[in-house]
Amino acid sequence: MPVYLGIDIAKQTFQCTLLRAETRQRHTFPNTPVGFAQLWIWVAKHTAEPIQACMEATNTYWEALATFLHDQGCSVSVVNPKRIRDFAKSMLQRNKTDQLDGDVIATFCAALHPAPWSPLPQEVRQLRDLVRHLEDLHTLRNQESNRLSEGQPTEVVRQMLVAHLAFLDQQMTDLERRIQEHIDQHPDLKAKHALLISIKSIGALTAARLLAENIQAFTHTRELVAFYGLNPQKGESGSSVHRKEKLSKIGRSSLRQALYFPAMNAMRFNPLVKAFCDQLRSRGKLKMVVLGAAMRKLLCLALGVLKSGKPFDPHYVGQVPVRA
């Protein structure tokens, strides 16, 4: 009999529901290595059957526990929290507690059998952490720059803001260097990075961001595009509902942000993307729809060169087709 483990994860603790046939066991553990070991002992007391565990991708709180369970030979699924929320709504759940959330996740796992998760290779995980820290520094710099330009700080505060901006610039320069050094130290990452920058309009930093997201793990372009919310979303129903087409934006936003300016550049200078976008414009597509399509095209081309192991060929029109 299959056994399902629903885990509602938080920063300090995680609530577990062990679902087997009609029985449920619940327990709360600290979100620490000691808590992970306690969980495994608790599971062993209740069943010797293989476990399928499921948890939400909440911040980064889930990652250590998911890795621990994977190392124990447990099948682990990490799903978008929106899927769990929508599943709970479909069950007409009106209350929300940690115990109920664990129950819902276990029931979701038993009903839908989400795809198993695997931990990132260590070098990709290190690259991801470096890239995300760089993103955080960019966000902080923009905030400080806005304070300096939009307000009227006193001279003392202005000097402190200027000094902080200079410090952040130096930190970002150093971090970009470390990212490139990390890529150069790992032959597989270095080879994949070279493939990505062969695509006109994808620079070294954008290529690093794509590798940090481990896009090469996706099998199909449609899955990749949907995962990062770059798939078009239509709203049509009957004769009265006709909403404008837009991006779904369901998924991690940082990759969409990373592709925004490269896509604008590609619409002008990448012959394959330019021809594709010109065709969309001739069909009357709106400006932002065309830009979204260019972002999807770049992402699909990136997956194409990584899967083929061959540099981008602008004359190969059929390289990775994508619909607008």
C-alpha positions in Angstrom: 0.0 0.0 0.0 1.5 3.4 -1.0 2.4 5.7 1.8 2.4 9.5 1.3 4.2 12.1 3.4 2.8 15.6 3.2 5.2 18.3 4.6 4.2 21.9 5.3 7.5 23.6 5.6 8.4 26.8 7.4 11.6 28.6 8.5 11.7 27.1 12.0 9.6 23.9 11.8 7.8 21.6 9.4 4.5 19.8 10.0 4.2 16.3 8.6 1.2 14.2 7.7 1.8 10.5 7.0 -1.1 9.2 4.9 -1.6 5.4 4.5 -5.0 4.0 3.3 -7.5 5.7 5.7 -5.1 6.4 8.5 -3.2 9.6 9.2 -0.3 10.4 11.6 0.8 13.9 12.3 3.9 15.4 13.9 5.9 18.6 14.0 9.7 18.7 13.8 12.3 21.4 13.9 13.6 22.5 10.5 17.2 21.4 11.4 19.4 18.3 10.7 18.3 17.0 14.1 14.7 17.4 13.1 15.4 15.6 9.8 16.8 12.6 11.7 13.8 12.6 14.1 11.4 12.6 11.1 13.1 9.5 9.6 12.9 7.7 12.9 9.2 8.6 13.2 8.4 7.4 9.7 10.2 4.1 10.3 8.1 3.5 13.4 4.9 3.8 11.4 5.7 2.0 8.1 8.4 0.0 6.3 6.8 0.8 2.9 8.4 3.1 0.3 7.5 6.7 0.9 6.5 9.4 -1.6 7.1 12.8 0.1 5.7 16.1 -1.1 6.3 19.7 -0.1 5.9 23.2 -1.4 8.8 25.2 -2.9 8.6 27.8 0.0 11.5 30.2 -0.3 14.6 28.0 0.3 13.3 26.5 3.6 12.5 23.2 1.8 15.8 22.4 0.1 17.8 20.9 3.0 15.0 18.6 4.0 14.3 17.6 0.4 18.0 16.7 -0.1 18.0 14.7 3.1 15.0 12.7 2.1 16.4 12.1 -1.4 19.6 10.8 0.2 17.6 8.3 2.2 16.2 6.9 -1.0 12.8 8.5 -0.6 10.9 9.8 -3.7 10.5 13.6 -3.1 8.3 16.0 -5.0 8.7 19.8 -4.7 5.7 21.7 -6.1 4.6 25.2 -6.7 2.6 26.4 -3.7 -0.1 27.7 -6.0 -0.9 24.1 -7.1 -1.5 23.2 -3.4 -3.6 26.3 -2.8 -5.8 25.6 -5.9 -6.1 21.9 -4.8 -7.2 23.0 -1.4 -9.8 25.2 -2.9 -11.1 22.4 -5.1 -11.6 20.4 -1.8 -13.6 23.4 -0.5 -11.2 23.8 2.4 -12.2 26.9 4.4 -9.7 26.7 7.3 -5.9 27.0 7.2 -3.7 25.5 9.9 -0.3 23.8 9.7 -1.9 20.4 10.3 -4.6 20.9 7.7 -1.9 22.1 5.2 0.1 18.9 5.8 -3.1 16.9 5.2 -3.8 18.7 2.0 -0.3 18.2 0.7 -0.4 14.4 1.5 -3.8 14.1 -0.2 -2.5 16.1 -3.2 0.5 13.7 -3.5 -1.8 10.6 -3.3 -4.2 12.0 -5.9 -1.8 13.5 -8.5 1.5 11.8 -8.0 3.7 14.9 -8.8 7.0 14.4 -10.6 10.0 13.5 -8.5 12.6 16.1 -7.6 16.3 15.6 -7.8 18.9 17.9 -6.1 21.1 20.1 -8.2 24.7 19.1 -8.9 26.9 20.8 -6.3 28.6 23.1 -8.9 25.2 24.3 -10.2 24.0 24.9 -6.7 27.0 27.0 -5.9 26.5 29.0 -9.2 22.9 29.5 -8.3 23.8 30.9 -4.9 26.3 33.3 -6.4 23.9 34.5 -9.1 21.0 35.0 -6.7 23.2 37.0 -4.3 24.2 39.2 -7.3 20.5 39.7 -8.0 19.9 40.7 -4.4 22.8 43.2 -4.6 21.3 44.7 -7.8 17.9 45.1 -6.0 19.6 46.8 -3.0 21.6 49.1 -5.3 18.5 50.2 -7.1 16.8 51.0 -3.8 19.8 53.1 -2.6 20.0 54.8 -6.0 16.3 55.8 -5.8 16.8 57.2 -2.3 19.6 59.3 -3.6 17.9 60.6 -6.7 14.3 60.9 -5.7 14.7 62.4 -2.2 16.5 65.4 -0.8 18.8 63.9 1.8 21.0 66.0 4.0 24.6 66.2 3.1 25.6 63.6 5.7 23.0 61.1 4.4 23.9 61.9 0.8 27.6 61.1 1.5 26.6 57.8 3.2 24.4 56.8 0.2 27.2 57.6 -2.3 29.7 55.6 -0.2 27.2 52.7 0.0 26.6 52.7 -3.7 30.3 52.6 -4.4 30.7 49.7 -2.0 27.8 47.8 -3.7 29.3 48.5 -7.2 32.6 47.0 -6.0 30.8 44.0 -4.5 28.9 43.4 -7.7 32.1 43.6 -9.8 33.8 41.2 -7.5 30.8 38.8 -7.5 30.6 38.8 -11.4 34.3 37.9 -11.4 33.7 35.1 -9.0 30.8 33.8 -11.1 33.0 33.7 -14.2 35.9 32.0 -12.3 33.4 29.4 -10.9 32.2 28.6 -14.4 35.8 28.4 -15.8 36.7 25.9 -13.0 34.1 23.4 -14.0 34.5 22.0 -17.6 30.8 21.1 -18.0 29.6 24.5 -16.9 32.3 26.2 -19.1 31.2 24.2 -22.2 27.5 25.0 -21.6 28.3 28.6 -21.0 30.1 28.8 -24.3 27.1 27.3 -26.1 24.8 29.8 -24.6 26.8 32.9 -25.4 27.0 31.7 -29.0 23.4 32.9 -29.2 23.4 36.5 -30.3 22.0 38.8 -27.6 22.8 36.4 -24.7 25.7 37.7 -22.8 28.0 36.1 -20.3 25.9 37.1 -17.2 22.6 36.1 -18.8 24.2 32.7 -19.7 25.3 32.3 -16.1 21.8 33.0 -14.9 20.3 30.4 -17.3 22.9 27.8 -16.1 22.1 28.7 -12.5 18.5 27.9 -13.1 19.5 24.4 -14.4 17.3 24.8 -17.5 19.2 21.9 -19.1 17.3 19.6 -16.8 14.1 20.2 -18.7 13.2 17.7 -21.4 10.8 19.9 -23.5 10.7 23.6 -24.3 7.0 23.7 -23.5 7.7 22.6 -19.9 10.5 25.1 -19.6 8.5 28.0 -20.9 5.5 27.2 -18.6 7.8 26.7 -15.6 9.1 30.3 -15.8 5.7 31.8 -16.7 6.6 32.8 -20.2 3.7 30.9 -21.8 0.9 33.1 -23.3 -2.3 33.2 -21.4 -5.6 33.8 -23.1 -9.0 34.7 -21.6 -11.9 33.8 -23.9 -15.2 32.4 -22.9 -18.5 32.6 -24.8 -19.2 35.8 -26.6 -18.5 38.3 -23.8 -15.1 37.5 -22.4 -12.2 38.4 -24.6 -9.3 39.5 -22.6 -6.0 40.6 -24.1 -3.3 37.9 -24.4 -0.6 38.2 -21.8 2.2 36.1 -20.1 1.0 33.8 -17.4 3.9 34.9 -15.1 3.4 31.8 -13.0 6.9 30.8 -11.8 10.2 32.4 -10.8 10.3 36.0 -12.0 14.0 36.5 -11.9 14.6 34.6 -15.1 11.9 36.6 -16.9 13.7 39.8 -15.7 17.0 38.4 -16.9 15.6 37.8 -20.4 13.9 41.1 -20.8 16.7 43.3 -22.1 18.4 40.4 -24.1 15.0 39.8 -25.8 14.7 43.5 -26.7 18.2 43.3 -28.2 17.5 40.1 -30.0 14.5 41.7 -31.7 16.9 44.0 -33.4 20.1 42.1 -33.9 19.5 38.3 -33.7 18.3 37.4 -37.3 16.3 34.4 -36.2 14.4 36.2 -33.4 14.1 39.4 -35.5 12.4 37.5 -38.4 10.2 35.7 -36.0 9.1 39.0 -34.3 8.6 40.7 -37.7 6.2 37.9 -38.6 4.2 38.4 -35.4 4.0 42.2 -36.0 2.7 41.6 -39.5 -0.1 39.5 -37.9 -1.1 42.5 -35.7 0.3 41.2 -32.4 0.7 43.8 -29.7 4.1 45.1 -28.7 4.3 43.4 -25.3 3.0 40.1 -26.9 5.8 40.2 -29.4 8.4 41.0 -26.6 7.1 38.0 -24.6 7.4 35.8 -27.7 11.0 37.0 -28.1 11.8 36.0 -24.5 10.3 32.6 -25.1 12.2 32.2 -28.3 15.5 33.0 -26.6 14.7 30.6 -23.8 13.9 27.8 -26.3 17.1 28.5 -28.3 19.1 28.3 -25.1 17.6 24.9 -24.3 18.2 23.8 -27.9 21.9 24.5 -27.9 22.3 22.9 -24.5 20.5 19.7 -25.6 22.2 19.5 -29.0 25.7 20.4 -27.7 26.2 22.6 -30.8 26.6 26.4 -31.0 23.8 28.5 -32.3 23.3 28.6 -36.0 21.3 31.7 -37.2 20.8 30.1 -40.6 19.1 27.0 -39.1 15.5 28.3 -39.2 14.0 25.2 -37.7 16.3 25.1 -34.7 13.7 25.4 -31.9 10.3 26.5 -33.1 8.0 28.3 -30.7 4.5 29.6 -31.0 3.6 33.1 -30.1 
